[in-house]
């Protein structure tokens, strides 16, 4: 896994504290791992004349989601909560880039 995509336990914990719902957690990860201007051109499936999001980034997001929210029916959770949330973030990216990681890195020093 490329190092820009590796999150410490502390970073993941802080993101989860801000986003208790699994779909929100997935969108924050999307926001961390993609550039704002690129998200406007992409979505999960490539529907609506957009391009597919990078499969590696989607697998990475799913990896973190499964690690934090280990539920029996992850496939359903992924398809009914995470994918719609990711697509919504690609349609309406009103949030600013997450600064949780910057805050966590400062506290580690």
C-alpha positions in Angstrom: 0.0 0.0 0.0 1.5 3.4 -0.9 2.5 5.4 2.1 0.2 8.4 1.5 -2.7 6.0 2.0 -1.4 4.5 5.2 -3.2 5.8 8.2 -2.1 5.4 11.8 -4.5 3.9 14.4 -4.8 7.3 15.9 -5.7 9.0 12.6 -8.4 6.3 11.9 -9.8 6.7 15.4 -10.1 10.5 15.0 -11.8 10.2 11.7 -14.2 7.6 13.1 -15.0 9.9 16.1 -16.0 12.6 13.6 -18.0 10.2 11.4 -19.8 7.5 13.4 -21.8 6.3 10.4 -20.1 3.9 8.0 -21.1 5.9 4.9 -19.7 9.1 6.3 -16.5 7.3 7.2 -16.2 6.1 3.6 -16.7 9.6 2.2 -14.1 11.0 4.5 -11.6 8.4 3.3 -12.6 9.3 -0.3 -11.9 12.9 0.5 -8.5 12.1 2.0 -7.4 9.9 -0.9 -8.6 11.9 -3.9 -8.3 15.5 -5.2 -11.4 17.6 -5.1 -11.4 18.4 -8.8 -11.0 14.7 -9.7 -14.0 13.7 -7.5 -16.2 15.9 -9.7 -15.3 13.8 -12.7 -15.7 10.3 -11.1 -18.1 8.1 -9.2 -18.1 4.5 -8.0 -19.6 2.9 -11.1 -18.8 5.4 -13.8 -22.5 6.2 -14.3 -23.9 9.5 -15.5 -21.1 10.2 -18.0 -18.4 10.1 -15.2 -15.3 7.9 -15.0 -14.9 5.0 -12.5 -13.1 5.9 -9.3 -9.7 4.2 -9.1 -10.3 0.6 -8.1 -7.2 0.6 -5.8 -8.5 3.6 -3.9 -11.9 1.9 -3.6 -10.3 -1.3 -2.3 -8.4 0.8 0.2 -11.5 2.6 1.4 -13.3 -0.7 1.8 -10.3 -2.1 3.6 -10.5 0.7 6.2 -14.3 0.4 6.4 -14.1 -3.3 7.1 -11.4 -2.9 9.7 -13.4 -0.3 11.6 -16.9 -1.7 11.1 -16.5 -5.5 11.1 -20.1 -6.6 10.5 -21.4 -9.9 9.3 -23.2 -8.4 6.3 -20.4 -6.1 5.0 -21.3 -6.7 1.4 -24.7 -5.3 2.0 -23.3 -2.4 4.1 -20.8 -1.6 1.4 -23.5 -1.6 -1.4 -26.3 0.1 0.5 -24.5 2.6 2.7 -20.9 3.2 1.5 -21.3 3.3 -2.3 -24.3 5.7 -2.2 -22.4 7.9 0.2 -19.3 7.9 -2.0 -21.4 8.7 -5.1 -23.1 11.5 -3.2 -19.8 13.0 -2.2 -18.7 12.9 -5.9 -21.9 14.7 -6.9 -21.9 17.3 -4.2 -18.4 17.7 -2.7 -19.3 20.6 -0.3 -17.0 19.5 2.5 -13.6 20.9 2.8 -10.6 18.6 2.9 -10.4 16.8 6.2 -7.8 18.4 8.6 -8.0 15.6 11.1 -4.8 14.1 9.8 -2.9 17.4 10.1 -4.1 17.7 13.7 -3.1 14.2 14.6 0.3 14.6 13.0 0.9 17.8 15.0 0.0 16.0 18.3 2.5 13.2 17.5 5.4 15.6 17.4 
